[in-house]
Amino acid sequence: MKALKTTILIFLALTAIFLLVFRATHANATKTVRAAENLKPKNMAFEIGHKQVNRVEVLEKFFEKYKSPLKENAQTFVAVADKYGIDYTLLPSISCQESTCAKFLIEGSYNPFGWGVYGNQHIAFESYDQAIEAVGEGLYKGYFSKGLDELHEIAPVYTPPSNGSWYRGVTYFSNQIGDIALAL
């Protein structure tokens, strides 16, 4: 019995060490990729392997796939991502999770992000570009500048009652954007 307890304790200790090392390595790799993307903020292209990919074109194709009115705002999504140093797939992915890529939202609100929407309250913007800028800045100030720069850290604060469905949805759309980038 004592040998079994010792084996279990060793297994748990090794698992904990592995998880700590994996999380630290993953966080550093993610930050390195994010930093590399932002070396040339005025350049709308980035590299996958040795292949140049135009991020604006990727987002246009993504939004076209979902018949989204946000296709016209692809340039703004990339510019705001570069301005605040965030992954260019994050805001489009949130918009698709929150409003089916701006197809279902409060009429006239131009708020595809569900930003400030709770109960009977909502925030309206004058345009999608204004919403993209405001939410990009809000994510930077409210999350990224406070060290919450991974989606699994953002999710419980952005949408606490979602039971993980928001995280899974945003991840799904981000992966869809990545697949389009790889296919170009």
NORQUI-V514100 format. One record per residue. PHI is phi in degrees with one decimal (none if undefined). OMEGA is omega as a letter, one per 30 degrees, with the letter a starting at -180 (999 if undefined). Layout:
PHI&OMEGA, PHI&OMEGA
This chain:
none&a, -64.7&l, -65.3&l, -65.0&l, -62.1&l, -63.8&l, -61.7&l, -63.5&l, -62.4&l, -63.5&l, -59.8&l, -63.8&l, -64.3&l, -64.8&l, -63.0&l, -62.1&l, -63.0&l, -58.8&a, -63.1&l, -64.5&l, -66.4&a, -62.0&a, -62.9&a, -64.5&l, -65.1&l, -62.9&l, -62.3&l, -66.0&l, -64.9&l, -63.7&l, -65.8&l, -65.4&l, -62.1&a, -61.2&l, -65.8&a, -64.7&l, -63.1&a, -97.2&l, -64.5&a, -124.8&a, -62.1&l, -86.2&l, -92.7&a, -81.9&a, -104.9&l, -142.8&a, -106.2&l, -117.1&a, 65.1&l, -111.5&a, -107.7&l, -76.4&l, -127.4&l, -84.9&a, -64.2&l, -62.8&l, -62.0&l, -59.4&a, -67.5&l, -60.1&l, -66.5&l, -60.8&a, -66.9&l, -63.1&l, -56.4&a, -97.2&l, 51.5&a, -95.9&l, -67.3&a, -75.4&l, -54.7&a, -69.2&a, -108.5&a, -56.6&l, -59.9&a, -65.4&l, -56.1&a, -68.9&a, -62.4&l, -68.5&l, -59.0&l, -65.7&a, -59.1&a, -102.7&l, 67.5&l, -113.5&l, -58.7&a, -66.1&l, -88.8&a, -65.2&a, -61.9&l, -59.6&a, -66.4&l, -62.8&a, -62.0&l, -73.6&l, -69.0&a, -79.1&a, -139.9&a, 50.9&l, 60.5&l, 73.5&l, -90.2&l, -131.2&l, -148.9&l, -62.7&a, -53.6&l, 77.0&a, -86.7&a, 50.6&a, -119.4&a, -78.9&a, -97.4&a, 67.1&a, -69.7&l, 73.6&l, -99.2&l, -159.6&a, 56.5&l, -92.2&a, -92.0&l, -160.5&l, -106.6&l, -113.0&l, -121.2&a, -83.2&a, -160.3&l, -64.6&l, -59.2&l, -63.8&l, -64.1&a, -61.0&l, -63.0&a, -64.2&a, -73.3&l, -58.9&l, -64.2&l, -62.7&l, -64.9&l, -63.2&a, -71.8&a, -89.6&a, -129.7&a, -61.2&a, -69.0&l, -102.0&l, 87.4&l, -90.5&a, -117.3&l, -112.9&a, -56.7&a, -67.4&l, -87.4&a, -74.8&a, -51.9&a, -67.4&l, -89.6&a, -65.8&a, -146.1&a, -55.2&a, -86.4&a, -84.4&l, 60.1&l, 90.5&a, -68.0&l, -63.3&l, -57.6&a, -63.7&l, -65.4&l, -63.7&l, -62.2&l, -57.4&a, -67.2&l, -62.0&l, -65.2&l, -61.4&l, -63.2&l, -60.4&l, -63.8&l, -65.3&l, -59.8&l, -68.1&a, -78.2&a, -74.2&999
